[in-house]
Amino acid sequence: MRELEEIRRDRTPIPGKSRVHQVRLGDNGDLILPSSLLKKLGTAGKDRFDIVENRGFVEVRPSLHALARVYIEPTSRCNLACKTCIRNTWDEPLGDMSMKTFDRLVSQLHGFPHLESVMFGGFGEPTAHPDILVMIGKVKALGVRAEMTTNGTLLDEPTIDGLLQNRLDRLWVSFDGADEARFESIRKGAWFMGVVESLKLLRRKSARRRKIDIGIAYVVMKSNIDDLKAMDELARRIGADRIMVSNVLSYSPDMEKEMLCQLTLTTDTFTFAPGKIEMSLPRLDVSPATREALFSLLQGFQNLSLMENKIRVPSQQCRFIQDRTTFIRWDGRVSPCMGLLHPYKTYLYGNERKIRDYTLGDIRRSTLPKIWNSKEYKAFRERVRAFEFSPCHICGGCTLVESNEEDCYGNTFPACGACLWAQGIIQCP
């Protein structure tokens, strides 16, 4: 494939928005692509990328080995004690990323020509880091998007001004309820109205200056499911344009009782059973007249589609690997995903599972390009793309389910089959 200057130059695309590229065939039959699209596909090196044909559509998937997104965990500390937080099970020391480590990392990001964005997030509260505004500014100097997740409780006016001045692109705010009492019962130490007023101030200031997009991250469970229908109203109230909903990650038996996805997990067993019929629905009213039939179909018909668009959520795949992401822990260690960033315990169907963290290097002693391009890291990405792991999340018939050390398919550490991120149960901005 050869490069071609774009026929029509557009502004930098907003993630999640469709963008049409006009392409043509050369005289010898080669497909000529715009240079910006080639960059998106990660074709600077010799790594392959996949073209998938399905139902008359052709999907081009970028090279798995062209780094596109970096998560940076500025700190593992947090000023709240949320009921849903996985940090409640930790016994490891907490800490902040030093500016020496951060500056070393930023200097290494120049070596990734396909890098598109940096997300400040992890298992701590980024705004608890004393230099978070400086960090954002240094990332924006690279010419990439900068995003951050926050509980919103430390967004005072100077911090808001600093986010605007340092050109943050998107702020994800955790709201586990649209009701004040419910929100504060889950997010221990948070003040609902304080967070709402801070975001309204950010919206007003953004209207006069550079806009920061706002998203809501919502952890749904039995105790707050009723608030889900009010999240759209809350989003309009604070000026958010996106809502990302995740199930709760059960770090304790009590949190497992709050989960709303145990039946969903077991339906994967029957998805590809012989004789399973595919059904394609047209657009229908969602009303009392259709409620019973639609509920029955959505509850158990995994091969359901709407106008040939699959409703079933993809599982058995890692979004972090597919999106070409890496994670840098506060102490400089490099991990491939959120699920392996720190050690913790999870509970599912009464089984306790110990998750051991997996690191592929340390940017304080090596460089991120060297770690990302290492034989071990490349092999891990290929292994996870194939996802030939035992489905430990719906098993429990042996002791291997007790950890991610190995599985009955012969996979050694880390065995990713029971990862709830890969099963479409947990999702992060």
N, C-alpha and C positions, 0 to 999 in steps of 0.2 A: 504494500500500500504506500502511496505517495502523499505528501502533504499538499494541501491546497488552501490558500487564504480564503477565509470565509466570504461567501457571497454577500451575506448581510451581517454586519457586526451588531451584536446585542450586548446589553449590560451583563455583568456576571450573573449567572442563573441562580435563582433562589432554590435551595435544596427542597425536593419534594414537588417542584413545579415542572411541568412538561416543557420541553424545548425541542423544536423541530430543526434538524440540520438538513440542508439541501446538499445532496451528493450526486455524483455522476460517474459514469464509466469512461475510462480512457480508451484510446484507440485499440489498445491490445487487450481490452477486457478487464483491466485492473480497476478495482473500486477506488475512487479518489475521495478521500475524506478530508474535512476541514482540520486544520492544525490543532485547534482547541479540542476537537473530539478525539484526535489521536492521543493528546495528552491525557484526556479522561480515561482512555482505554489502557494507558500505561504501556505504550509501545516503543518507548525509547530504547529498551534493551531487546533481548532475544526471547523474553518470556512469552509463552503462548497465551492467547485468550480464546474463550469459547464462543461459538455462535450456535444458539439453540433454536431449532425449528419446531414449532408446536401449533397445530390448529390454524395454519395459514399465517402465523406471525413468526417473525425472526427476531430473536433477542441476542444482542451482542454483549457479552459479559467481559469486563475488564480483566487484565492480567492480575492474577492473585498475588503476585509478588511486587506490585507497584504500590507502595505505601500511600494512602490517601487521607487517613485521619489519625490523629494522635490524641489520646486521653492523657491528661496530666492531673495527677492527684496532688494538689498543693499541700494538703494536710490530711491526717487521719483523725484529727480532733473535731469535735462538734460541741456547740453550745446547748444542744437539746438532748433529751433522753426519750426519743420517740419509741412507742411500743413496737413499731414495725421494724426497727433498725437492727440490722445484722450485727452491728458493733456490740450489742448486748452480750454476745457469746465470746467475745475476744478475751484472750489473756496475753496479748502481745503489747509491747510498748507503743504509745502514740507519739506522733512527731510531725514536724513541719519540714517541707522541702527547703533546703538552704538555697540562698540566691546563687551561691557558687555552683551548686548542682544544676539549678535551673538555667543559669547562663551557659553552662557547658552544653546542656541539652539544646537550647535555642541555636547555639552556634553549629550544632550538628544537623539541625533540620534543614539547613540550606542544601544539604546533599540529597534531598528527595524532590525531584522535579515534578512529581505527580501529587504532592501534598496539597490538600484542599482546605482542611480545617483542623482546628485544635479545640478540644473540649476540656474545660477545667471542671473536673468532677472526679468522683471516686467514692470512698466510704466515709469521707469527712465533709465538713462544711467549708468550701473554698473561701468564703468571705471572712473566715476566722484566721486566715493567713495574713499577717501584717503587711505583706508586699503584693497582695493579689492584684491591685490596680497596676503596679509596675509590670507585673507578669503579663497582664493582658496587653499593655502597650507594646511590650517587646515582641509578642506574638504577632500583633497587627503590623508591626514593622516588616514582617516577613512577606506581607501581601496575601495572607490567607484569612479565612473566616475564623472568628473567635467566638466561642459559646461558653456558657457557664451554667451549672446547676446550683441551686441554692435553696435553703429553707426560708429565705426572705426576711428573717428576723433582724439581721444586721444591716439592712438597707436604709441607713440614715441618709440625710440630704448630701453630706460630703461624699459618701460612697457612691450615691447615684450620680453626682456630678463627675466623679472620677470614672465611672463606667462610660459615661457619654464622652468625656474628654479622651479616653483611651480607645474609643471606637469599638466597644463590644457589639457584636452583631445580633446575638440572641441570648436571652436570659430564660432559663427553665426554672420554674418555681414549684416547689412541692406543696400540693394542697391535697390532704387526705380527707377532705370534707368541705362541703359548701355551707354547712351549719357551724356557727361559732362554737357551740358547746361540744359538738362532736369532734371538730377539728382540734380543739385544745385538749380533749381527753386522749386523743391519739398522739398528738405532737406535744409531748410534755415539755413545758417551758416556753411554748410559743404563744403569741397574742394574735389572734385572728385579725382583728380590726387594724392592728398595727401593720401587719403584712399587706393588707388590702390598701390602706392609705399610702404606704410606701410605693406600691405599684401604680397607684393613681397619680402620685407625684411624678414618678418616672414617665408615665404616659404624657403628662402635661409638659414636662421638660423636653421629652422627645419630639413633641409637636413643634417646638420652637427651635430645636437643634437637630442633631442627627438621630434618626429613629433607631431604637433598639427593639427588635421583635421579642414578644413575650410568649412563652409556652407554659402550659400547666402539666406537671407530672403527678398523676393520681394513682395511688395504690389502693385497689378495690378489694374489699373483703366483706364478710357477712354483716359486720357492724356498721358499714358505711355505704352499702350498695344503694340504698335509697337516695343518697346524695348525688348519685351519678346523673340522674335526670336534671339536676339543678346546676351542673357544671358549665353548661352553655351560658346560662345567665351570669354566673360568676366570671366566666371568661370575658364577656362583654363589659362587665363592671370594671375589670382591671386592665382591659385592652389587650387580652391574649388572643392570638389567632390560631393556636393549636392546642390540643389536649391529648396527651399520651397516657393511656391507662395500662397499668400492670397489675398482675396478681401479686399478692404478698408472698415473699419468700419466707417459708416457715423455719425460723431458727430455733423454735421451741415447740413442744407438744401443744401448748396453748395457741400459738400462731397457726399450727396445722388445722385446728378447729375452725379458724377464720377463712380458710381457703375456699375458693369457689370454682375449682378446676379439676377436682379428682375424677369426675365422670368424663370430662373432656380428654384427660390423659389416657383413659382406658379405651376410648373409641379408636385410637390409633391402631389397636390390635386388629380391628375389623375393616379398616379402610380399604385394604387391597385384597380382601377375601375374594376367592373365585366366585364369579356370578354377580358381583356387586354392580348394580345398574347405575349409570350416570343419569342425572335429571337436570335439565336446564329450564329455569323459570323465566317468565317475562317480568317486567316491572309490575308490581301488584300494590294495591293499597295495604298499608299496615293498619288494620281496623278490627273491631270486634268480629266482623264477618270472616276475616282471614286469620285471626289470632291463633285459633286452635290448630289449624292445618299447618301454618308456618312454624309454630312452636314444635310440632311433632317432627317436621322435616329437619329443622335446625338442630334438634336435640340428638338425632341419631343418624342422619343421612349425610355421611361424610363426602359423598361424591356429588354434592349439590352445587349447581352453578347458577348465576344470574346472567342471562343473555350471553352464555358461553364463558363468563368470567367466573373462575373458581371462587367459591365462598370459603372453602376449607383453607385454614391457615397453614402455610408450609411449616413442616416440622422436620426433625432429623437434619438440621443444618444450622450452622453458626453464623449469625448475622455479623458478628465482629470479624470473622474470617472473610466472609463474602464482601463486606464493606472495606476490606484491606486496612484494618485498624490495629493499632498497638497501644498498650497502656504503660505509662511510666509511674511507678509508685512513688510516694513521698520520699522514700529513702534511695531513689535512683534505680531500683530494680525494674526490669522490663518483663511484662507479662502479656500474653496474647489476648486476654479478654477480661471482662469484669468478674466472671465467675471463678477465675483462678488468681485473682489479684491478691487475695488474703485467705488465710485458713479460717474455717468456720464449720458449724454443724447445720444440717438441715434434717427435717422430719417429714416423712411422707408415708402414708398408709401404716403409720406406727413404727416405721423403721428409722433408726438414727443413721445418718450418713456423714462421715467426717470428710470434709473437703480439704485436701492439702493444696497449698498454693503452688504455682508453677512459674518459675522465672527462668528466662533464657539468657540473662546477662545483667550487667550493672553498668549504667552509663558513667559512673564515677571511675570505673577501672577500664572500661572499653568505650566504644562509640556506638551510637544507635545504628548507623549504616552497617557496621560490622556485625552487630547482633541481628539486625533484620535480615541480612543476607547470609547469615550462617547456615550451614548444612542442616543443623538441628531445627532451626526455626522454619526453613523452607519445607522440610519434611513434615513438620507438624501441620503447617497450613494445608499441604496436600492430603495428609491423613484425615484432617477434619473436613475438608471439602468432600471426600469420599464418604465420610460418616458411616463407616462399617463398624459401629459399636453395638454392644449388647444393650437392649432396652431396659436398663436397670430400673427406670422410673415406674415400670409396670410389672416388675418382677418381685423379687424378695425370696426366691426359693433357695438362695445360698448365701454364704457369709460375704461374698464379694460385693454385695449391695451396701455393705457397711462403710465403704470408702471409695474414693476414686483412684485407688492404686492400680487396679486391673479389672478385667471383666472376663466372662466365660467365652468370649470370642477370641481370646488370646491377646487382647490389647493390654499393653503395659501402661504405666502412669504417663500422662493423665488419661484415664478412661472417661470419655465425655458423654456416654450414652444417657446418663440420668440428668444431664444439665438442663435445667428448666428454662434457661435462655434459648437453648437449641430446640426446645419443644414448643416454643411460642407461648410460654406461660409467663415468663418474666421479660420485660423489655425496658430499656433505658434510653433516654434521649441521645 
